[in-house]
Amino acid sequence: MKHIVQRLGIVIFVAALGACATSSPDVISRQDAQVASQVQDGVVISIRPVAVDGSQTGMGAAAGGVVGAMVGSGGSSIQREQVSLGILAGVAAAMAGNAIERMATREEAFEIIVQLRNGERRAIVQAKGNETLLAGDPVIIVTSGNKIRVTRAPR
């Protein structure tokens, strides 16, 4: 039982680390620091709330399956039943772990439609940040590699 509790603790720790990832426009990754970015001026045409679907890396399913199999196999003293219970509990817990991972990594975001000075329009989805943008607000679009964010233009 002691080993099960230790393994469960490790699984919870790894899952918690995965849930710490963010796509907030207020957080810049280390690799994007001190890198020249392209900046474009524009105006917000519209903004609407959206949800960014959570990730399914398989870690939630794997962790749930392992824990479920370990706990399920301890539900009987008869070896045949231990195997069957372990398999059933492992499959059920893997499905639950996958759903938990997906919901834990889901993010509230905005779809922002921006009209650039040259007349082109861009649709950008970004996580909610500290700034509140409204239609008509002057903004800048900052592009670094394949990452893009919208922020209020300096005055």
Secondary structure, DSSP 8 states (H G I E B T S, - for coil): -HHHHHHHHHHHHHHHHHHT----TT---GGGTT---EEEEEEEEEEEEEEE-----SHHHHHHHHHHHHHHHTT-SSHHHHHHHHHHHHHHHHHHHHHHHHHHT-EEEEEEEEEETTS-EEEEEEE--S----TT-EEEEEEETTEEEEEE---
